[in-house]
Amino acid sequence: MKLGTIRINGKPTVIARVADDQAVALEYAWMEDLIEAGNAGLDNAAAAIEAALAGRLPIIGLADADWMAPNPRPSKILGCAVNNNNLNQYAVKPMTAPMFFTKGRSALTGHNKSIELLKDHGQSIPEPEPVIVFGKTAKNVPPEKALDYVFGYTLTNDVTASGVKFSQDSIALKQRPEVIKPHHLAWRPKFEGGEDTYLLFIYHSKSKGADTFAAMGPWLTTKDEISDPNALRVRGYIDGECYADDSTANYFFPVERVISEASKWFTMEVGDCLHTGTASKGTEKHPRGNIGTYLNLYDGKLTDVEIDGLGRLSNRISVGS
């Protein structure tokens, strides 16, 4: 089943897909309400689809729909950073656990909406990837039970503005030797020559969580339609050209480990979103994949994310002042 949220006359409306460009409105005010209803929520959606097909409920045309993110009110949006073997082959030291960053609700935007880049964001790249949407509260979940907490999957373009990340939001502090502890340097190579007492800090809020940097949708696909989240083909497009063609089979950490680790540090609540890792493998014309695709050079053009079984998300790039 595919579920979504659109605005009708300015009012958010939860919908269920009936056909390619058709849907039916459901009785829930927000997607989280449907998810919290459990099986009753899914039964209600299934009954509405059946009634629409039989002509007992009106069908909504989606050709000009005003899309929102499928569940616009998550308590948190987590992303799993660098979770791709195409990227980790260059790691100085392998990761020992998934790394996370956060985004706020204001980063969400829907299908066919603009991704708004500021000139201060500088060089900015797309990150096409699947998103876990939680169906129940998850805390300290073991990997073998992780998928039991999934309600469904959607897709995102996790925009990353590396231009601001490595300028305004990065700083190197040269500390006194007595301040430096082993854990400060264990994760990176040491500088050769002289005394290495640099502490390196990078902050991700402006580069990862700015407005519209979490485009999602259009659909939230229930988990029964996805047999293996670790075997999903993921493609990214810029101005109609495929720049990345990858698979979640290429993750450094499988989806179950990502969910488990997230639930160790954060209480994941109903409707919360977890990006599981970007697609990075390039194509013949775009050999560097997403890390060589600079959205800021494509003002006014479309960028798309396509994931087998989940659908296609399209957004127009807008570079402002």
N, C-alpha and C positions, 0 to 999 in steps of 0.2 A: 504494500500500500504506500502511496506517495501523498504526503500532506504538506501544506504550505500556509503562508499568511499573506494576504493582500489587503489593500485598503479599498473599500467600496464607499464612495461618497465621503472619503476622509476617515472612515471608521475601520480599524483593523478587523479582519474577518478570517477565521481559520477555515481552510478549504481542504477537500480531498479530490485527488485527480480522478476524473471519469474517463477521459481520452486525452490525446496529445495536447490539445489546446482547449480543453474543457474541464470544468471542475464543478463541485457542488459545495455550497456553504454548510458549515457544521454549527452546532448549537453552542460551541465553546467560545468564550471571549478571547482566550489566549491559548497558544499551543501547550504551555505548561499545564493548563487546566485539563486538557485532553490527556496528557501524559500521566498526570496524577490520578486520573480516573481509572487507569489500568486497563484491564480487559473490557470494561464497560465502555471506555472511550473508543477503543478500536472497534467494538461491536456497533457503536453508534455511527462511526464513520463508514463501516461496511454497509450498514442499513441505508445510510444516506446515498451512497453510490448506487446501490440497487434501486432505490426509489427514483433517482435521477434518470437512470437508464430506462426505467419503466414509464417515465413521464410524470411521476407523482411529485417531483421536486424540480424547481427550475435549474437549468444548466447555465453556468457562468462561462462566457467566452474569455479566454486569456490572452488574446492577441495583443491587447493594449492594457494589460493588467498593471496595476500599481503595486509592484512586489515589495514586500518587506523581507527581512531575514526570516527563515521558517519559524524560529522561536525567538522573538525579539527581546525577551526579558530574562536572559540567563543571569544567575547571580555572579557568574564568572566565566571568562573565556581563557583557557590555557592553550599555549602552543608548545610543542615539543621541538626543541631547536636542534638542527644539524643531524636529524635522524635519517641519514641516507648514506649508503656506502660509497656513492660517488663523491661525497664530500669528506667522509671520514678517512678515506685512503690518504688524505693529506694531513691527518691529525698528527701532531708531534707525539702525543700520548693518547691512547684510546680512551674514550669515555668509560667511566665505571658505572654510570647510571644516567637515565634520561635527564636532560636539562630543560627547564621550563621558563617561559615568560608569560605575562598576563596582558590582557586587553580589557577595556571597559565596554559597556553597552554602546557607548557613543561611537565606537569603531565599526559597529555593524551597519551594513547597508545591503540592499536587496539586488536581485537580478534586474538587469537592464538599467541600473542606476550608475551614476558616475563615481569613479575613484578620484578623489580630490587630492592632488599633490601641490604642496607649496614649493616655490622656488628654493626656499631654505632646506627642503628635504634633500635636494641634490639628487645624486644617482640613486635610483630606486628600482628594485627588482620585484617581479611577481614570484609567488610561491604557491603553486597549485597542489592541493592536498585534501584528503578526506577529513571529516570532522565526526567525532563521536558525540552523540547527544545522550545524556544519562537519563535512564528511566526510573531510577530510585537512588536514594542516598547511598553513597559509597565511601567507606572509610576503612583503611587498612585491608584492602581486598587482595587476596592472593592471585597470582596470574592465572591459575587454572580455573578460577571462578569469575574472572574479570568480565567476560562477555555476558554474564548473567545480568549485569547492571546497565547494559546498553539498551536504549529504546530504539535507536535507529542511527542513520548516517546521513550527513549532508556533505556539501563540498564548499571549499573556500578558496579565495585568492588572498593569501596571507602576505600583504604588501610589506616590504622591508626597505626602509630608506637608509641605505648604508652611508649616503652622503652626510646626513646629520649624525648618524651613529658614530662615525669615526672623525667627527669634527667637534661640534658643540657638545656632544654627549660622551666624550671620552677624555680621560685625563690620566697622566702618569705622574705619580708622586715619588720623588727621590727622598727616601726616609733615612734616618740615622740607622746604622747597623744594628744597634740594640733593639730597635723596633721590629726588625724583620724576624718572622717565625718560619719554620720549615714549610707550613702549609701555604704560605704566601708565594712560594716559588715552585712548589712540587708539580704544578700543572703545566709549567711552561719551560722552555729552554733558558738556561742562564746566559747572560751576556758575557762575551769573552773579553778579557782585558779589563782591568780596573775592578772596582768594587760594585757588585750588582745589588743595589738596594732599591730598585724601582718597584713600586706597587702600581699595577695597571687596573683602571676601573673603566667599565663601559656600561652606560645606562640606556635601556632599550625603550623607554616609554614613548618618546617622540618618534623613534624610528619604527616601532612595531604597533603602537596602539593609538595612532592619530585617527581623527575622524575618517570614516570610510575605509580604513585599512583592514577591515574584516568583512569583505563582501562575502555573503553566504547565500546558498540556495540554488535554484528556486525551490527545490523539493527536499523534504525530510523523508527518507526512505526507511520504512520499518525494517528491523534487523532480520526478519524472516526471509527477506528477499536477497540477503547477502550471505552466501554460505561461508566465505572465508575472507575476512577483511585484510588478510596478509597476502592476497593474490588479486589485487585490483589494479587494472591498467589505468594510469593517470597521464593525461596529456594537457599541455598548456599551449595557448595560441596567442600570437600578437599580430594584429592587423591581418588575420586570416592565415598566417603561417605558423606551423607547429614548431615551437622552440624547445619543447621537452616532451619526451615519450618514455615513460618510466613505469614502475610497478611498486606497489607496497611490499612485494617480495624482496625488494632491495633495501628495506629498512635495516638499520643497525640494531635497533631494538624492536621486536614484534609488538603489534598492537596491544596484546595482553599485558606485556611488561610495562608499556607506557601507561595504561590505565592503572595498573597496580601501583606504580611509582607515584603517579599523580595523587592517588587516594591516600598515600602515606603522608604526604605533606599538606594536602588540602582536603577538606570534606567536600566531596563532589555532590551537588544537590540536583534535584529533578530539573531537567532542562539545561543544565550546565553543558558547555561545549569544550571539547578537547581536540585540538588539531594534532594529528598523529605523526606528521612528518612530510616534508616537501618532496615533490618530484624534481629531480635534478638532471637526469641523463639527457644530454642534448641530441640534436638531429644533425643530418648532414649539413644543412644550411646554417644551423645554430649549434656548433659543436660544444660550446660552453654551457648550453642549456639555460636554465633560469638565471644563473649568476652572470651571464653575458647579455641578458635582455634588460634594457634600461627603459622603464616605462616613461620616464621624463622626456624621452626623445620621441614619444608617440602621442603627443597632445592631440586630442580629438579622435583617436583611433580606438578600436575595440581590443580588449584582452579577454580571453576565454579560458575556462577550466572545464575539462571533460573527464568524467570518471565512469568507467563501465558499471552499469547498474544503477548509478545515481543521477545521471543526467549531465546537463551542460549549463554552466553559469557564464553569463556575458556581462561585461561592464565597460563603459566608455571612460577613457583617461582624460582628465581635465587638469592641466597645469596652470596654476594661478600665480599670483604675485607673491 
